[in-house]
Amino acid sequence: MGYPAAVWRMPHAQELNLLISIQDGIRQQIADLENLPACFVIHPFESPSSGESYILEGDVLITFSEDMQLLRLTNRLGEEQPAVQQLFDRAKQLSAQDEVKPVVWNGLSRRSETDPASRAHYTQAVEKAVEEIRAGNFMKLVLSRTKPGHYSKDFRPFQAFLRLCSAYASAFVSLVNLPDRGEQWMGATPETLVSVSADGIFKTTSLAGTQSIKNAEGDLIPPKKVLWGQKEIEEQALVSRYIIECFKKIRLREYLETGPKTIRAGNLYHLRTDFEVQMKEVNFAELGTVMLKLLHPTSAVCGMPRESARTFIKNIEGFDRSFYSGFLGPVQMAGESALFVNLRCVRLSEGTATFFAGAGITEDSDPMREWEETEMKCETLLSVLT
Ligand SMILES: C=C(O[C@@H]1C=C(C(=O)O)C=C[C@H]1O)C(=O)O
């Protein structure tokens, strides 16, 4: 019906959540986590100068089980509201149709296995980045690329979302409808940027270092047997150091740091360190908002030093990252907020599917291996959706 909407599943959760914003457009506002009403926030990689995020207001909030049983419904506008009535009538009609029409899976299609021009552009950018790092201008740069696909009119994004949910239990899986832009964004990200629980626990993570879960023979490497090279260890340590620098800026010393440990994200292993703060103990109620401003974009998706890395990325990548490597997630849902880095994602618009993936570049980077890494990251979605 053309409303802004989001459907998501939290990591390791069974419940699915749907938010429908009965509004003409999407409000832009600073993501002030403590003072926003229940909503879904989406924010691009490049923050606008106003610092504002897109806020999808939680006018209708529905929680349901994986087998589509309704668990909870909140309707902020009231039953009598004509737009809400229309919405519920339409939902009834559709569910009646679905009962008679068996659901057929219509996946996305890849445009090509590998586009040589795109690979050449990316590997040349990596070479340039390595030169810059060796010259001492940067410590780390994260370079990304896109991969095109397409989908037909019969493609049902919600079915695709359900597939991602069942394939990736530990990911934050989401599908966001942005009618103003004629776009939908879908993804299964492994990376928490900032979360604040109802009982005042703040969390953030540093995630970096990537390898396939399979060895050259195609056998699964057990997590305990995973070995990391110096390049990945340093690359991830840099992100941890960046987070600690952010804590230092606000003179926060009482944080718990756990890791790094090997975690699995679909077809990939990463290194992750978890940071936790008891907000009541440090008497810092706005920690979530303050850290969100300081952290985004972290050196897991941008680089160090941050501002010059951002300029370098903009000049060399040759496309707008838009919401890729920005952040998204529910805010103030039963007192909890959880924002994730928008990775392993695809933009759906007018039949074109655009997959986004990047890789952290250090002085030891090999351009072809970084390209392969972005291919594997695109596979996280492609293997489930095609
Ligand atoms: C940039 C991406 O992922 C990030 C970069 C990683 C890396 O360089 O090893 C690993 C995890 C993410 O923090 C992506 O998925 O596109």
The ligand as an SDF file (V2000), in Angstrom:
LIG
                    3D

 16 16  0  0  0  0  0  0  0  0999 V2000
   32.6770   -4.5360    4.8780 C   0  0  0  0  0  0  0  0  0  0  0  0
   32.1060   -5.7110    5.1680 C   0  0  0  0  0  0  0  0  0  0  0  0
   32.3730   -6.4250    6.2880 O   0  0  0  0  0  0  0  0  0  0  0  0
   33.2340   -5.9110    7.3010 C   0  0  0  0  0  0  0  0  0  0  0  0
   34.6460   -6.1270    6.9800 C   0  0  0  0  0  0  0  0  0  0  0  0
   35.2900   -7.2930    7.3640 C   0  0  0  0  0  0  0  0  0  0  0  0
   36.7060   -7.5620    6.9100 C   0  0  0  0  0  0  0  0  0  0  0  0
   37.3190   -6.6900    6.3030 O   0  0  0  0  0  0  0  0  0  0  0  0
   37.2260   -8.6710    7.1290 O   0  0  0  0  0  0  0  0  0  0  0  0
   34.6520   -8.2110    8.2020 C   0  0  0  0  0  0  0  0  0  0  0  0
   33.4370   -7.9340    8.7310 C   0  0  0  0  0  0  0  0  0  0  0  0
   32.8170   -6.6130    8.5840 C   0  0  0  0  0  0  0  0  0  0  0  0
   33.1770   -5.7770    9.6330 O   0  0  0  0  0  0  0  0  0  0  0  0
   31.0410   -6.2810    4.2980 C   0  0  0  0  0  0  0  0  0  0  0  0
   30.4660   -7.3140    4.6490 O   0  0  0  0  0  0  0  0  0  0  0  0
   30.7600   -5.6860    3.2500 O   0  0  0  0  0  0  0  0  0  0  0  0
  1  2  2  0
  2  3  1  0
  2 14  1  0
  3  4  1  0
  4  5  1  0
  4 12  1  0
  5  6  2  0
  6  7  1  0
  6 10  1  0
  7  8  2  0
  7  9  1  0
 10 11  2  0
 11 12  1  0
 12 13  1  0
 14 15  2  0
 14 16  1  0
M  END
$$$$
